[in-house]
C-alpha cells in the first residue's frame, strides 16, 4: 500500500521536477497528511511556522547555508500569493493569475516543507505540534504566521460574499475576483468601503480601492449617480498626519463621504443594507443601503497562537520591537503581521525585518547577543486614482522614513509606476528570496549618508 501511494505522489508532481528535492518535499508533505500514518518526531536547527512572505524569505536565507534537512517550513497552503497585488486586481489593473505561484517554487530546495499547520507551541521544550500530530523539535523557532481573516465575525457577511455580486473584499484570494465586476456593474446608489475595528494588514488598502473605484465611476460617466462612502472604525483617515492631510483633501475635492468611528457589524444582503456600530456611542447602530459594498474584514492573529506562552494579552507574538527576538524565549523570533511590533503590518515592513532577523538570529546561533535594530519601517503606496500614488513611508512612533528626496506626501505618477510595475517584480525576484532588506540603503544614499 505504501508503495502504491508513493507512485501516486510522484505522478502528482511535474515530470520535470519529480526527482528534485522540492518534488520529494511535495511527496513527504502529502504523505504526512495521511490519516493512516504513524505520528512522527523530527529535530531541526530552525523551524519556521508560516511560509508566506516572511517565512519564505528567512528560509531562503538559512536553508542553503545550513544544508539539506536543517530547516523546516510548516505551511499548509500549496499556493503563495503576492497579497499587496490584490488591490490592483480588484481595481482591474492586474490579472488575478499574476498574483500567485506554487509554494514549492518560493521555498529553497534545501528546506523540508511540512504541508501542515502548527496547532500547538511548547517553547519550554523547544517543540511544536502539527495538526497531523507530528512533533517538530527545534533549536530555533521563527513564527511568521500572518493574520487570520475573520469574515465570520460580521453577521451575514459570509453569506453575502457567496450570494451577492455587489459584496466583495480585496483581502481574500477568492473574494477579490468579485471587486472589479462590482465596480463595473454599479450604476447608482451607495458604494460603501469599510475599515474594521481590529488590527489589519496594510491599513491603507481599504481606502485605496475606494479611490480607485471612485476614479472608475468618474471615467465611466456615472459618478454623479453614485454616492461614495468610506466608513472607518478609526478616528482619523490615516494614522500619520503627514499623509492624512492630503487624503482628507482628496476626499473633500472628490466628494467622498468619510464616516469615522463606524464599524461594520452586519450585512443584510437580501435587503441591501449594511449595519454599522457607532463606536463613540457603542449602543447605537446606523444602517445604510448599498449598491456596492467592499468589506475589509476583522482580523486577528491565527487562532493556533491564542493562549500560548508566546503571545501577549492581545494574542500577538511578543517580541522586542528593536531586535524582533521573543521577550521570554531567546531562541524564538517573530516576524510580520503576527507580532506585536508597534508598526503597520505590510510586506514593506517584512522587507526591513528580513535583514534584522537574519543578522540577529545568526548572532544568537553563534552564542552572541542580537545587535541589529529594526526602526519600525513600513510603507503604504496609497493609490488615489488617475495613475497617482502617495508613497507613505514611516516607522516607529510615526517617524517619517521616506526613501526619496522629494515630497512623498504628494500624489505622483512616478510612485504609481513603482507600485504597479516595479514592486510586483521586487516581491517575486527579491523579497521572498530573502534578497531585499528594504530601502534603508537607498534612503541614506539619496541623503548623503543621513537616514
C-alpha positions in Angstrom: 0.0 0.0 0.0 2.8 2.4 0.9 4.5 1.7 -2.4 1.3 2.4 -4.3 0.9 5.7 -2.5 4.4 6.7 -3.4 3.8 6.1 -7.1 0.7 8.3 -7.0 2.6 11.1 -5.3 5.3 11.1 -7.9 2.7 11.4 -10.6 1.2 14.4 -8.8 4.4 16.4 -9.3 5.5 17.5 -12.7 7.7 15.2 -14.8 10.4 17.9 -14.9 10.6 18.2 -11.1 9.7 14.7 -10.0 13.2 13.9 -8.7 14.1 17.4 -7.4 14.3 18.0 -3.6 11.2 20.2 -4.0 9.2 17.4 -5.6 10.3 15.0 -2.9 9.3 17.5 -0.3 5.9 17.6 -2.0 5.7 13.8 -1.6 6.6 14.0 2.1 4.0 16.7 2.6 1.2 14.7 1.1 2.2 11.6 2.9 2.5 13.4 6.2 -1.1 14.5 6.0 -2.4 10.9 5.6 -4.7 9.9 8.5 -3.4 6.3 8.4 0.2 7.0 9.1 2.1 7.0 12.4 2.9 10.2 14.1 6.5 11.3 13.8 9.0 13.3 15.7 11.9 15.1 14.0 14.6 17.6 15.0 15.6 20.7 13.1 18.1 23.5 13.6 15.4 26.0 12.6 11.6 25.6 12.4 9.7 28.3 10.6 6.0 28.4 11.2 4.4 30.1 8.2 5.7 30.0 4.7 4.3 33.4 3.5 6.4 36.4 2.6 8.4 36.5 5.9 8.8 32.7 6.3 10.0 32.1 2.7 12.5 35.0 2.9 14.2 33.6 6.1 14.1 30.0 4.7 16.0 31.2 1.7 18.5 32.9 4.0 19.3 30.0 6.2 18.4 26.7 4.4 21.1 26.9 1.7 23.7 27.9 4.4 22.8 25.2 6.9 22.3 22.5 4.4 19.7 19.8 3.5 17.2 18.9 6.2 18.3 21.5 8.7 15.4 23.9 8.2 11.7 23.1 8.2 8.9 25.4 7.0 5.4 24.5 8.2 2.9 25.9 5.7 -0.4 24.2 4.8 -1.1 26.1 1.6 0.1 24.9 -1.8 -0.3 28.4 -3.3 1.7 31.5 -2.4 0.1 34.9 -3.1 1.6 38.3 -3.6 -1.1 39.9 -1.4 -0.2 43.5 -2.0 -1.2 42.9 -5.6 -4.8 42.2 -4.6 -5.8 45.9 -4.7 -4.6 46.1 -8.3 -6.7 43.0 -9.2 -9.8 44.5 -7.5 -9.3 47.7 -9.5 -8.9 45.8 -12.8 -5.3 46.9 -13.2 -3.7 43.4 -12.8 -5.0 40.0 -13.6 -5.6 37.5 -10.8 -3.3 34.9 -12.3 -0.3 37.3 -11.8 -0.8 37.2 -8.0 0.3 33.7 -7.2 2.7 30.8 -7.8 3.2 27.4 -6.1 4.6 27.5 -2.6 7.3 25.0 -3.6 8.6 27.5 -6.0 9.3 30.2 -3.4 10.9 27.8 -0.9 14.6 26.7 -1.2 15.4 23.2 -2.3 17.3 22.6 1.0 14.4 23.1 3.4 11.8 20.5 4.4 8.4 21.8 3.6 5.8 20.4 6.1 2.5 20.8 4.3 0.5 21.0 7.5 -0.2 23.7 10.1 1.0 24.0 13.7 -1.7 23.7 16.3 0.3 24.0 19.5 3.5 25.5 20.7 5.7 24.3 23.5 8.6 26.7 23.7 9.6 25.4 27.2 10.5 22.1 25.4 11.5 23.6 22.1 8.8 21.9 20.1 5.7 22.5 18.0 3.0 20.0 17.1 1.2 19.9 13.8 -2.5 19.2 13.0 -1.4 15.7 11.8 0.1 15.0 15.2 3.8 15.3 14.3 6.1 16.9 16.8 8.9 19.1 15.4 11.8 19.8 17.8 13.9 22.8 17.1 17.0 24.7 18.3 15.5 28.0 17.0 12.0 29.0 16.1 10.6 31.7 13.8 6.9 32.5 14.0 5.7 34.2 10.8 2.0 33.2 10.6 0.5 36.3 9.3 -3.1 37.4 10.2 -6.3 35.5 10.2 -9.3 36.9 8.3 -12.4 36.8 10.4 -15.3 37.2 7.9 -17.5 35.2 10.2 -17.3 38.0 12.8 -19.6 40.2 10.8 -23.2 38.9 10.9 -24.4 37.8 7.4 -21.1 38.7 5.7 -20.0 35.2 4.6 -23.4 34.5 3.1 -23.4 37.9 1.3 -20.0 37.2 -0.2 -21.3 33.9 -1.5 -24.6 35.1 -2.8 -24.5 38.9 -3.5 -22.4 40.0 -6.5 -22.4 43.6 -5.1 -20.5 42.5 -1.9 -16.7 42.0 -2.3 -13.4 42.0 -0.5 -9.8 42.5 -1.7 -8.4 40.7 1.3 -9.1 37.2 0.1 -7.8 35.5 -3.0 -11.3 34.3 -4.0 -13.4 37.3 -2.9 -11.1 39.8 -4.7 -12.3 38.4 -8.0 -15.7 40.0 -7.3 -14.4 43.5 -6.8 -13.8 44.7 -10.3 -17.1 43.3 -11.6 -18.9 45.0 -8.7 -17.3 48.3 -9.6 -18.2 47.9 -13.3 -21.8 46.8 -12.6 -22.9 49.5 -10.1 -24.9 52.2 -11.8 -26.3 54.3 -8.9 -26.8 54.3 -5.2 -24.2 54.0 -2.3 -20.8 52.4 -2.9 -19.5 51.7 0.6 -16.0 50.8 1.6 -15.2 49.7 5.2 -12.3 49.5 7.7 -12.7 47.1 10.6 -12.2 47.7 14.4 -9.2 45.4 14.6 -5.5 45.3 13.6 -5.3 44.9 9.8 -2.7 44.0 7.2 -1.9 47.1 5.0 -4.1 49.7 6.7 -4.2 51.7 3.5 -5.8 49.0 1.4 -9.4 49.7 2.5 -9.2 53.2 1.2 -7.0 52.5 -1.9 -9.9 50.6 -3.5 -12.3 53.4 -2.6 -10.2 56.0 -4.5 -9.7 53.6 -7.5 -13.4 52.8 -7.7 -14.4 56.4 -7.5 -12.0 57.2 -10.3 -13.5 54.4 -12.3 -17.0 55.8 -11.7 -15.9 59.2 -13.0 -14.3 57.8 -16.1 -17.5 55.7 -16.8 -19.7 58.8 -16.6 -21.7 57.5 -13.7 -20.1 59.3 -10.8 -23.0 61.8 -10.3 -25.3 58.9 -9.7 -23.1 57.1 -7.1 -22.5 58.3 -3.5 -19.1 57.1 -2.5 -18.7 56.4 1.3 -15.6 55.4 3.3 -16.8 54.1 6.7 -13.8 53.6 9.0 -13.6 52.5 12.7 -10.7 54.9 13.2 -11.0 58.5 14.4 -8.7 59.6 11.6 -8.5 58.7 7.9 -4.8 57.7 8.2 -2.6 57.3 11.3 0.2 59.5 10.1 -0.7 63.2 10.0 1.7 64.0 7.1 -0.3 61.7 4.8 -3.8 62.1 6.4 -3.9 65.8 5.4 -3.7 65.2 1.6 -6.0 62.2 1.8 -8.6 64.3 3.6 -8.2 66.9 0.8 -8.7 64.2 -1.8 -11.9 63.1 -0.2 -13.2 66.6 0.0 -12.4 67.5 -3.6 -13.9 64.3 -4.9 -16.9 64.4 -2.7 -16.1 61.1 -0.9 -18.1 60.9 2.4 -15.8 59.8 5.2 -17.7 58.4 8.2 -15.3 57.9 11.1 -15.8 55.6 14.1 -18.2 53.4 12.1 -17.7 49.7 12.5 -19.4 47.2 10.2 -21.3 44.6 12.3 -23.9 43.2 10.0 -24.7 42.7 6.3 -28.3 42.1 5.3 -27.7 41.3 1.6 -31.3 40.4 0.9 -32.3 44.0 1.7 -29.0 45.5 0.5 -28.3 47.0 3.9 -25.0 47.4 5.9 -25.2 48.0 9.6 -22.5 49.9 11.5 -21.9 50.3 15.2 -21.1 53.9 16.2 -18.1 53.4 18.3 -18.3 56.7 20.2 -21.8 55.6 21.2 -21.5 51.8 21.1 -25.1 51.1 21.9 -26.2 52.8 18.7 -26.2 51.4 15.2 -26.8 53.0 11.9 -27.9 51.3 8.7 -27.0 52.2 5.1 -28.5 50.9 1.9 -25.8 49.8 -0.6 -25.5 49.1 -4.3 -21.9 48.0 -3.8 -20.1 47.0 -0.6 -16.4 46.4 -0.3 -15.6 44.9 3.1 -12.2 44.8 4.9 -12.9 42.1 7.4 -12.0 41.9 11.1 -8.6 40.3 11.6 -6.6 38.7 14.4 -3.5 36.6 14.9 -4.1 33.0 13.9 -6.2 31.1 16.5 -3.4 28.5 16.8 -1.4 31.1 18.7 -4.1 32.1 21.1 -3.3 31.5 24.7 0.2 30.2 24.1 3.1 31.4 26.2 4.4 33.1 23.0 1.8 35.8 22.9 0.7 38.9 24.8 -2.8 39.7 26.1 -3.9 40.5 22.5 -2.7 37.1 21.2 0.1 38.6 19.1 3.7 37.2 19.4 5.6 39.2 22.0 8.9 40.5 20.5 11.4 43.1 21.4 10.5 45.9 19.0 14.1 46.5 18.1 15.6 43.0 17.7 12.4 41.0 17.0 13.6 38.4 19.5 11.0 37.0 21.8 11.0 38.7 25.1 10.8 35.4 27.1 12.4 32.8 24.8 15.7 34.0 23.3 15.7 31.2 20.7 12.4 32.4 19.3 11.9 35.2 16.8 8.8 36.7 15.3 8.3 38.4 12.0 5.5 40.0 10.1 1.8 40.5 10.8 1.5 38.1 13.8 3.9 40.0 16.1 3.1 42.9 18.5 5.8 45.2 17.0 4.1 48.6 17.0 4.1 49.4 13.3 1.8 48.9 10.3 1.6 45.4 9.1 2.8 45.4 5.5 5.1 43.5 3.1 7.3 46.5 3.2 7.7 46.1 7.0 8.7 42.5 6.4 11.3 43.5 3.9 13.1 45.6 6.6 12.6 42.9 9.1 14.4 40.3 7.0 17.8 41.8 7.4 17.2 42.3 11.2 16.1 38.7 11.8 18.8 37.3 9.5 21.5 39.1 11.4 20.2 38.7 14.9 19.3 35.0 14.6 22.7 34.4 13.2 24.3 36.1 16.2 22.1 34.2 18.7 23.1 30.9 16.9 26.7 31.9 17.5 26.1 32.4 21.2 26.1 36.2 20.9 23.5 38.9 21.7 21.4 40.4 18.9 22.6 43.9 17.9 20.7 44.8 14.7 17.8 47.1 15.3 14.6 47.4 13.4 13.3 51.0 13.2 9.7 50.0 12.5 10.0 50.8 8.8 6.8 50.2 6.9 5.3 51.6 3.7 1.9 52.0 2.2 1.7 53.0 -1.5 -1.7 54.9 -1.4 -3.2 54.5 -4.8 -5.5 57.5 -5.2 -6.6 57.2 -8.8 -5.6 59.0 -12.0 -2.4 56.9 -12.1 -1.0 58.5 -9.0 0.3 57.3 -5.6 1.1 58.9 -2.3 4.1 56.8 -1.2 3.7 56.8 2.6 6.9 55.5 4.4 7.2 55.7 8.2 8.5 53.9 11.2 8.0 53.6 15.0 6.2 56.4 16.7 5.1 57.9 13.4 8.7 58.9 12.3 8.9 59.7 8.6 11.2 57.4 6.7 10.8 58.4 3.1 13.2 57.0 0.6 13.4 59.7 -2.0 14.5 63.4 -1.5 11.1 64.6 -2.7 7.7 65.3 -1.1 6.2 61.8 -1.0 3.0 63.2 0.6 2.1 64.4 -2.8 0.4 62.1 -5.3 2.8 61.3 -8.1 2.8 59.3 -11.3 6.3 58.1 -10.7 5.2 56.4 -7.5 2.3 54.8 -9.4 4.8 53.2 -11.8 6.7 51.8 -8.8 3.6 50.3 -7.2 2.1 48.8 -10.3 5.2 47.7 -12.3 8.3 47.6 -10.1 7.0 46.3 -6.7 5.5 43.1 -8.0 8.8 42.2 -9.6 10.6 43.2 -6.4 8.3 40.9 -4.4 8.9 37.8 -6.6 12.5 38.3 -7.6 13.9 39.6 -4.3 11.7 39.7 -1.2 10.5 36.1 -1.0 14.1 35.0 -1.8 15.4 37.0 1.1 17.4 39.4 -1.1 15.5 42.6 -0.3 16.0 44.2 3.1 14.0 47.3 2.5 15.1 50.7 1.0 17.2 51.8 4.0 20.4 51.8 2.0 18.9 54.0 -0.7 17.4 56.3 1.8 20.9 57.0 3.1 22.4 57.2 -0.4 19.9 59.8 -1.5 20.5 61.8 1.6 24.3 61.6 1.5 24.5 59.1 4.4 21.9 60.7 6.6 18.9 58.4 7.4 
